[in-house]
């Protein structure tokens, strides 16, 4: 019997295609899905018979473990509770997307430990698991509906060419599949990059859509300092922190291994820094003349490792909008106090505000420096 191929985008009822795929997965069947890279074979992870079918269909040695497709970057810490800042950073910035991360998952609190014992050898035989959030609306919807990760591998014969269309999947794997979900040609047409993260060093296990230069860029820690209008306190704090890091790390501004931003909860984009802030910073040899205010937005907040607010009201405003950022959003004062807004006051008040900011940054500096990845990100490989 020929493999069933359902074109989701030309279907009268795309939801029905999703339902069929989910029902088959629940029934321990193997389904082929589109991803942004190449087509993949998927099986629900709570039934070892479904996982074994993947190996039979591909002709793949069972010693080659499968990746877990998960539906959200926040799932990383459920499988790898001791994830490092670098692992969390790459998850935030790359997922959904073409990066598979192999991370340590042997901790007793890992979700891996809740899987059936006969499944673990196919997923995490040595306490390490490969995780990925595919950037494909079809597969992400299936993951949401299934409410469990999917064991995923490329939809081709072992050693064969990667399939980038549903037709190529059906051609290679014949009638061995229950269903191929046709989501059109894949966007990238090249496999995901696979990396292993150990002690915050990256080992590239398979090159792919994200090259090493891009990984280096993605690994740079990012800090955002937030006030109201982004013309007084936060521009001064941004400038002071950048200056301190440059001195501490003895580097040029262009070589600073951090990205430092400031933003406002209610900023009018493109506004200059207040004259008093420019003057207060000028006395420290820091030039704020080119500052342009910007509004805090979701992507800036999501990508940041640390969101430092100048008052508790700013922190509350961020968490009311994006409660998922609670674990990285703090007032700059380690004791939880506010830094008063100097807007409208003479330069002496700005100078006192800048001194207060500098004192708190000094207290935060060890924590901030601890966000750095290794100088040699790729170790010996």
N, C-alpha and C positions, 0 to 999 in steps of 0.2 A: 504494500500500500504506500502511495506517495506521501511524503511529508506534508502536513498541513501548513500552508503559508498564509498568514493573515496580514494584509496591508493596513496598518492602523490609521494612516493619514487619508486613505481613500475609502475607509469604512463608513457606513451609514451611522454606526454607533461605536466610536473608539473605545468607550468604556466597556463594551462587551468584549472586545479583544483583550483588554486588561484582565477582565474577569476570567476569561478562558485560560489565560496564562497563569494566573494565580491559582485557579482550581487545579490545573495540571501539576504545578509545583507542590501543592498540598497533597496531591495524590502520588508523590514520589516520582514524578516524571521529569525529564530533562527538556528544557526549553531554550531556544536560541534567541538572543536579544541584540538589538543595536546598542552600541555605546558610542562615545564621541571618537574613539580610536579605531577599533575593529569590532566585528560581531563577536559575541561571547556565548558560551554555553553555561547555563545556570541550573542549579539544583538547590532546593531548600536544605538547610544544614542540619535539620533534626532527624533526617532519615538517611542512614548509611547506604541503603540500597540505591537511592537516587544518586548519591555521590559516586558510588562504584560504577553506575551506568555511564557517567562522564568519561571515566577512564576507558571503559569498553568502547564507547563511541569513537573516542579520539585515537585509540591504540596507544595510550600514553602510559608509561611506567608509573605504578602507584607510589614510587619513591618521590615523584615530583608533586609537591604539595599544591593545593589550590589557594587562590586568593579569596578573601571575603569581601563582597560588595556590601557596603553599608550606606545608609541614606543621609548621613549628616556628619560634619566634622566633629561635632560634640560627642559622637559615639567613640571617638578615639580612646578617651580615658576609661570607658567601660571595658574595653578589651585590653588596654595597657594602662592600668591605674598609675604607674610610676613614670608616665611619659615626661620627657624632658621639655624645657622651654622651646628647644629647637623643633622637636616633633610637633608640639602644639602649634608653633608658628607656621610650619609647612602645611599642616592640616588646614589651618584657617585660610591660608593664602592660595592653596592649590586645590582644595576640594570644594565643590565638585570639580574634577579635572583629571588630566592624564598622568597622575602620579600614584604609584603603589608603594606604600611604606611598609617595610618589614620591621616590626617592633617587638620588644620583649613582652610576652603575655603569660609568663609562668606564675605570676603572683596569684595567691589564693583568692583574691578579690576579682580577678579577671573573669569576664563573661565566658571566656574559653572554658573555664572550669565547670560551667553549667551545661556544656554540650554533652551528648551521649559519649561514653568512653570509646565506643567503636568509631566515632566520627573524628575525634581529636587527631589520630595519626595522619589523616588526610589534610588537616587544616593547620595544626600546630604541633608536629611530632616532637620537636625539640624545645618547646616553650617559646617559640617565635611565630608570629602570624603576619601574613601580608594583608593589608587593609587598603581599600580604595573606595572613594565616592565617585561613581561615574557621572559625567556631565551629560546626561541624556534623560529627557523628561519621561520617556516611556519606562525605562528601567527604574528610575527614581519613584515613579508612581506605583510600579509593581512592588518595590521594596516597602513603600508605605502601606499598601494594601495587605501584603503578606505578613508584615509585622515581625519579620526576622531577617537576618542577613541571608545572602545567597552565595553559595560557593560558585566561583566564576573562573572560567578559563577561556582562551580563544576558541572560536568555533571553526576549527579546522582539524584535519588529520594531523597527528603528531609529526612534526617535520615538514608539513605542507604549507602552502602559501596562506597568509592571513586573509580572511574573508572580510570584504568591506561592503558587500551588498547581501541581501537575503538570498538572491539567486545563487551567489557563490557558495553560501552555506549549504543550501539544498543540493547543489551540484556535488560538493565534496562529501557530504554526510548522508546523502541518499534518503532512504526511508527509516533511518535509525532514530530520528528525532520525533517527538510527539508534536512539536510546533516550532515554527520559525516566525517570530514577530517581525514583520517587514516595516522598518522605520526609515527606509530610504538609504542612500549611500552614507557611510560614516563621514563625519566632518574632517577628521584628521588623516585617517587612512594609515596610521602608523601606531604600533603598540604603545602602551603607557611606559614611562620610565619606572624602573623598579630599583628602589634603594633600600639598604639596611641601615638602621640607625642604632649605633652602640656607643655609649659614652659621648653622645653629641658629635660623633664623627660619622660621615656618610661613606658607605661602600656602595658603589653603583653595581648592581647585580645584572641589570640589563639597560642598555641605552634605549632611548625612545623619544617621545614628544617633547620632553623638557631636557635641555642640555646642561652641562656642568656650569656654564656661565650664568644661566638663568637660576640654577639652584643656589649659587653664591649670592645672587641678588635677592632671592627670596629668603635667604637665611639671615639677612641683616635685621637686627632688632629695631623696633619702631616704638617711639614714645610720643604721646599726644598730651599736651597740657591745655586745659580748658577753663575759660572764664565766661563772661557774658557776651561782650561785644568784640573780644579779640583785638582790642586797641590799647589796653593798659597793662593789666597784670600778666596775662598769658604770653604776650610778646616778650616782656621782660624776662619771664621765667624760661621761655624757649631759648632766648639769647644767652642767659646765664648758664643754663645747663649745657648748651653746646660749647660754650667757652671753657667750662670746667672739664668736659670730656676731652676736648682737644689738648688741654694742658696735661691732664692725667695720663692720656695715652700717647702724648708727645708725637702728635701727627698733624698734618695739614688739614684744613677744613674739608677739602675735597676727598681726603682719605679716611675721614672719620667713619668707623664701622658701626654707626648708628644713624637712623633717620629720626630727627627731632622735628615735631610739628607743634603748632598751637592753633586753637580754633575757638569759636564762640558758640554758646548755646543759642544766642539770638543775634548773631553777627550780621552786619550788612557787608556782603562780600566786596573786597577791593578797597576798604577804608584804610587810611594810613594809621600808623601808631600815633598816640597822643603826643603832642609836643613835649609835655613834661616827661613822658616815658623816654622819648628820644634823648632829651637832655640828661636824664638820670643815667641812661646807659652810656652816653657819650663820655661821661665822667669816669666810666670804667673801661674806656677804650673800645666800646662795642657800638657798632653802627646799626641803628634801627630805621634808617631813612627809607629803605626799600621794602619795609614790611607792608603787606597787604592782608587785611583780615579775611578769614574764611569761616564759613559755617561748618559746624561739626555735622558730618553725614555718616551714614551707616558703614560704607566701605572703609572710610578712614578709621572709624571706631573698631570695626571687625578686624582689620589687619594689625592693629596696634597690639603690642605686648603689654603695655601699661597705659592706662588713662589716669592722669593726675589732674584733679580738679582743685580750683582755688577756694572753693567753699563747699559745704555740705549740700546747699541747695542745688549746685551744679551736679553733684553726684546723684542726688535724688532725681533730677530731671533726666539724666542719662538712663538710669535704671528703670524709670517709669516707661521710657520708650523702648529700651533694649535690656530687659532683665537678665538675659543670658550673659551679659558682660560684668556681672557682679564680682566675679573672682579676679578681675583685673582693673577695677575702677576704685580709686582711693583718693581721699583728699591729700593734698601735698604735705600738710602737717602730719607727721607720723602719729601725733597724739590726737588727731581728729579735729583740730580747731580750724576756724575760717581765717582767711587772709582778706582783710577789709578792702573794698573797692576804693582806689584813690581818685576815681574820676571826678573832675571838677575842682580838685584841690591843688595847692601850689606844689612846685617841684620838690620841696622838702618832704612832703608826704609820700611822693613817688620814691624818693631815695630811701625812706624808711621802709616802704613796702618792698623795694628791691632787696634791702638787707635782710628782711624777714624771709623772703623767698630764697635767698642764697643760703641762709641757715638751714632751712628745711631741705634744700637740695643736697647740702653736705651730708645730712642724715640719711638721705635716700640713695646716695651715690653707690655704696657697696651693693645694694640690691640691684641698681641699674647696671652696674658693671658686670654683675653675675649673669646678665642676659646674653652676654657675648657668646657666640659659637667659637670653637677652636680656631686659632689662626690658620692652621692647616685643616680646612674643613673636611678634606677627603682622606686624611690620614696618610697611609702609605700606598693606597691603591691609585 
